[in-house]
Each structure stands twice: as structure tokens, then as C-alpha cells.
Amino acid sequence: QVQLVESGGGLVQPGGSLRLSCAASGTIMAIYTLKWYRQAPGKQRDLVAAITSGGSTNYADSVKGRFTISRDNVKNTAYLQMNSVQPEDTAVYYCNLVLAGSFPYWGQGTQVTVSS
């Protein structure tokens, strides 16, 4: 059983930066894919970025060049560095972990609000 806890959200001005964290319980020693999703009010939950246990990354077109996904295997923590944020980035951000041969785990989400 794995638990994910997101943190780092908050209020930020357009053009600003913040870093989201996703801490996983225990030591993850498996083939996995870690993804960040976001969901704005009244909209579907969309994929933002993904990273595999091998280190490969993928990004939604809307965040390419602005967001960076990374992980620290020692700390069992993944990150989403958000730069040059815009109002359309406002959403609840969720961490999602899929282990090989298992079902997905989700965190509780962290709110990001971009406003002046």
C-alpha cells in the first residue's frame, strides 16, 4: 500500500514560480510511472507531466518549456517546478503513481491559484 501526499501549492502572481512536491510512503523499488495531473473547476482532469522509473519525461504542450518534472529516489519524492505561471494554470494538482502490474495511487491534491 502506497500513500501520496502533495504539497507546495498556494497563491502566486502571473509570471511567478513555485514547486510542488509529491511524497510517497515507503521505498519505491519498482518499474513505475509518476504523473502530475491538474483539474480546474468545471473541467476534466488533464495530464500535465510524467516521469518513468528510467527517467524519461513527457509534458503537455501547454506547459512545455515552463514546467519541469523530477524525482528524488532517496527521498521518495517527485517534484513539479512551475515557472512563468499563468492564470490558466490555476487548478488542483494531483500526483499519480502507477507501479508495474498494479493499480494507480492518487494523492489528495494541492491547490494552485495564479492571480494578480
C-alpha positions in Angstrom: 0.0 0.0 0.0 1.3 3.4 -1.1 0.3 6.8 0.1 1.0 10.0 -1.8 0.9 13.5 -0.2 1.2 16.6 -2.4 2.3 20.0 -1.0 3.7 23.3 -2.2 0.5 24.8 -3.7 -0.7 28.3 -3.0 -1.3 31.8 -4.4 1.2 33.1 -6.9 1.2 36.1 -9.3 1.3 35.6 -13.1 4.9 35.1 -14.2 5.9 33.7 -10.8 7.2 30.3 -9.8 6.5 27.6 -7.3 7.5 24.0 -6.8 5.0 21.2 -6.0 6.1 18.1 -4.1 4.7 14.6 -4.0 6.0 12.5 -1.2 5.4 8.7 -1.3 5.4 6.4 1.7 7.9 3.7 1.9 10.6 2.9 -0.6 9.5 2.6 -4.2 11.6 -0.1 -5.8 9.7 -1.0 -8.9 9.0 -0.1 -12.5 6.7 2.9 -12.3 5.3 6.0 -14.0 4.7 9.1 -11.9 2.4 11.7 -13.3 1.1 15.1 -12.4 -2.5 15.9 -13.3 -4.5 19.1 -12.8 -8.2 19.8 -12.7 -9.8 23.3 -12.8 -13.3 23.9 -11.6 -15.8 22.5 -14.1 -13.2 20.9 -16.3 -11.8 17.4 -16.7 -8.6 16.2 -15.1 -5.7 16.7 -17.5 -2.2 15.2 -17.7 0.5 17.8 -17.0 3.7 15.9 -16.9 5.1 12.3 -16.5 8.3 10.7 -15.5 9.2 7.0 -15.5 11.5 5.0 -13.2 14.0 5.1 -16.1 14.0 8.9 -16.1 12.1 9.6 -19.3 9.8 12.6 -19.1 6.8 13.9 -21.1 4.9 17.1 -20.9 1.6 18.5 -22.0 2.0 21.1 -24.8 0.5 23.8 -22.6 3.4 23.5 -20.1 6.4 22.6 -22.2 9.3 25.0 -21.6 7.7 26.2 -18.3 7.3 23.2 -16.1 9.8 20.6 -15.1 9.1 17.2 -13.5 11.8 15.5 -11.5 12.2 12.9 -8.7 14.5 12.1 -5.8 14.5 8.4 -5.2 16.3 8.7 -1.9 13.6 11.0 -0.5 10.8 9.1 -2.3 9.6 12.5 -3.6 8.6 13.8 -7.0 8.5 17.5 -7.9 6.9 19.8 -10.4 8.8 23.0 -10.9 6.4 25.6 -12.3 7.9 28.7 -13.9 6.2 31.6 -15.7 2.8 30.6 -14.4 -0.3 32.0 -16.0 -3.9 32.3 -14.8 -4.8 29.2 -16.9 -2.5 27.2 -14.7 -5.0 27.6 -11.8 -6.2 24.2 -10.7 -5.9 21.5 -8.1 -2.8 19.5 -8.9 -2.7 15.8 -8.2 0.1 13.3 -8.1 -0.5 9.9 -9.7 1.7 6.8 -9.3 1.4 3.6 -11.3 3.5 0.6 -10.3 4.1 -2.2 -12.9 1.3 -4.7 -12.6 -0.7 -2.6 -10.1 -3.5 -0.1 -9.9 -2.9 3.7 -9.7 -2.4 5.6 -6.5 -3.5 9.2 -6.1 -2.7 12.0 -3.7 -5.2 14.4 -2.2 -4.3 17.3 -4.4 -2.9 20.7 -3.8 -4.4 24.0 -4.9 -2.5 26.3 -7.2 -4.1 29.8 -7.8 -2.5 32.2 -10.2 -3.9 35.7 -9.8 -2.8 39.3 -9.5 
